[in-house]
Amino acid sequence: MKFKAVVFDFGNVIINIDIPRTYQAFAELTSKPVKSIEKLITDNQLFKRYETGKFTDDEFREIVRQTLGFPLSDREIDDAWNALLLNIPHERIELIGEIRKKYPIYLLSNTNNIHIEKSNQYIKKEFNKTLEGLFDKLYLSYEMGLWKPDKAIYKAVFDDLNLQPNEILFLDDNKSNIESAKEMGIQTILVEPPTSIIEYFAEIKW
């Protein structure tokens, strides 16, 4: 594979995540069934709406209260929302540091401010770094107003980088995101946990 830049997704590529943990956390707070919580969040497209910048953090928290029909505090909402965030293995941070010595590296994530703030707290504590310090640039859906797998978000990235699509290597754990990027001409790797970026990069010449 020949490429000039590497673009990483965040969840399950850099940081391990488990989305059902958030549904479980809200279920425990509200005494509602987990399946009901998942349906309410999914039907109301809370992830997509919040992660495309449709509302502020405070507006999001109020929408959560309305959606779940329960008077949760800001702290309870943030803690439950962040419950899906797990850990980042040290060897992944070491690997992206090594890759960065040869190629510019970027983060492209469907995400939101509450998750990014919590992730940065974790990264500061564990690695004494920030996401901004780990990557050459962050492309975050809620700041861009765009969303994977819509092709517009990929075009925005390679236009900003002034690169051709085939000059980018993109790693994501979502098959739809990978297929959409591939249709744009981007080189892709579908990350399928428990296989990690460590194993994938061991298979390519970089």
C-alpha positions in Angstrom: 0.0 0.0 0.0 1.3 3.5 -0.9 -0.2 6.5 0.8 0.7 10.0 2.0 -1.4 10.3 5.1 -3.2 8.1 7.6 -6.7 8.9 8.9 -8.0 7.0 11.9 -11.5 6.6 13.3 -11.6 7.0 17.1 -14.1 4.5 18.6 -12.8 0.8 18.5 -9.8 2.0 16.4 -8.0 4.1 19.0 -10.2 3.9 22.1 -12.2 0.8 23.0 -15.9 1.4 23.3 -19.0 -0.5 24.3 -22.2 1.4 23.3 -24.6 -0.9 25.3 -22.9 0.3 28.5 -24.5 3.7 27.9 -28.0 2.1 27.5 -27.4 0.1 30.6 -26.3 3.1 32.6 -29.4 5.1 31.6 -31.6 2.1 32.4 -30.2 1.9 35.9 -30.7 5.6 36.5 -34.3 5.6 35.2 -35.4 2.0 36.2 -36.5 1.6 32.6 -35.7 -1.6 30.6 -32.5 -1.5 28.6 -34.3 -2.3 25.4 -36.6 0.7 25.9 -33.7 3.0 26.5 -32.0 1.8 23.4 -35.1 2.2 21.3 -35.8 5.8 22.6 -32.2 6.9 21.9 -32.2 5.2 18.5 -35.6 6.4 17.4 -34.8 9.9 18.4 -31.4 9.7 16.6 -29.7 11.2 19.6 -26.2 10.2 18.5 -26.5 11.5 15.0 -28.3 14.7 15.9 -25.8 15.6 18.7 -22.8 14.4 16.8 -23.6 16.6 13.8 -23.8 19.7 16.0 -27.5 20.1 15.9 -27.5 21.3 19.6 -25.2 22.4 22.4 -24.2 20.3 25.3 -26.9 21.9 27.5 -29.6 21.4 24.8 -28.5 17.8 24.4 -28.9 17.1 28.2 -32.4 18.6 28.1 -33.3 16.5 25.1 -32.1 13.4 27.0 -34.4 14.3 29.9 -37.3 14.8 27.5 -36.5 11.6 25.5 -36.2 9.4 28.6 -38.9 11.1 30.6 -36.8 11.4 33.7 -35.3 14.4 35.6 -31.6 13.4 35.4 -28.9 15.7 36.6 -26.3 17.0 34.2 -23.7 14.8 35.9 -25.8 11.7 35.7 -26.4 12.3 32.0 -22.7 12.9 31.3 -21.6 9.9 33.3 -24.1 7.6 31.5 -23.3 9.1 28.1 -19.6 8.5 28.8 -20.1 4.9 30.1 -19.4 3.6 26.6 -15.8 4.9 26.7 -13.4 2.3 27.9 -9.6 2.3 27.6 -6.8 3.0 25.1 -4.1 0.3 25.1 -0.6 1.9 25.5 0.7 0.1 22.4 -1.8 1.9 20.2 -0.5 5.3 21.3 3.0 4.0 20.8 2.1 2.8 17.3 0.5 6.0 16.1 3.5 7.9 17.4 5.7 5.7 15.3 3.5 6.1 12.2 3.5 9.9 12.7 7.3 9.9 12.3 6.8 8.9 8.7 3.3 10.2 7.8 0.9 12.9 8.9 -1.9 11.3 10.9 -5.4 12.6 11.4 -8.5 11.7 13.4 -11.9 11.5 11.7 -14.7 10.7 14.1 -18.4 10.8 14.5 -18.4 12.2 18.0 -19.5 14.9 20.4 -18.1 17.4 22.8 -19.0 15.4 26.0 -17.1 12.4 24.7 -14.2 14.4 23.5 -13.8 16.2 26.8 -13.9 12.9 28.8 -11.5 11.3 26.3 -9.0 14.1 26.7 -9.2 13.8 30.5 -8.4 10.1 30.2 -5.6 10.7 27.7 -4.1 13.5 29.9 -4.1 11.2 32.9 -2.8 8.1 31.1 -0.4 9.5 28.6 0.1 13.2 29.6 -1.2 14.2 26.1 -4.3 15.4 24.4 -6.0 14.3 21.2 -4.7 17.5 19.6 -1.2 16.6 20.6 -1.5 13.0 19.3 -2.7 13.9 15.8 -1.8 16.5 13.2 -5.4 17.6 13.0 -8.8 16.4 14.3 -11.9 16.1 12.0 -14.8 15.9 14.4 -18.3 15.4 13.1 -20.0 17.8 15.6 -17.6 20.6 14.6 -17.9 19.9 10.9 -21.7 19.4 10.8 -21.1 16.3 8.8 -21.4 12.6 9.4 -19.9 9.3 8.3 -20.8 7.5 6.1 -22.0 10.5 4.1 -19.5 11.2 1.3 -19.4 14.9 2.0 -17.3 14.3 5.2 -14.6 12.4 3.3 -14.5 15.1 0.6 -14.1 17.8 3.2 -11.1 15.9 4.6 -9.2 15.2 1.5 -10.0 18.7 0.1 -8.6 20.2 3.3 -5.5 18.1 3.2 -5.0 18.9 -0.5 -4.6 15.2 -1.2 -6.2 12.8 -3.7 -8.5 10.2 -2.2 -6.1 7.3 -3.1 -3.3 9.0 -1.2 -5.1 8.5 2.1 -5.2 5.3 4.2 -8.4 5.3 6.3 -9.1 2.9 9.2 -12.6 2.5 10.7 -14.5 -0.2 12.5 -17.8 0.5 10.7 -18.4 -1.3 7.5 -20.7 1.3 6.0 -18.1 4.0 6.7 -15.4 1.9 5.0 -17.6 1.2 2.0 -18.5 4.8 1.5 -14.9 5.9 1.8 -13.8 3.2 -0.6 -16.3 4.4 -3.2 -14.6 7.8 -3.0 -11.3 6.2 -3.9 -9.8 6.2 -0.4 -7.6 3.3 0.6 -9.3 1.6 3.5 -8.9 -1.0 6.3 -11.9 -2.3 8.2 -10.9 -2.7 11.8 -12.7 -5.7 13.3 -12.1 -6.0 17.1 -10.6 -7.9 18.8 -8.0 -7.5 15.9 -6.5 -4.0 16.5 -4.5 -1.5 14.5 -1.3 -3.2 15.8 -2.1 -6.4 13.8 -3.2 -4.5 10.7 -0.1 -2.4 10.5 2.0 -5.4 11.1 0.6 -6.7 7.7 1.4 -3.7 5.6 4.7 -2.0 4.6 4.7 1.5 5.9 
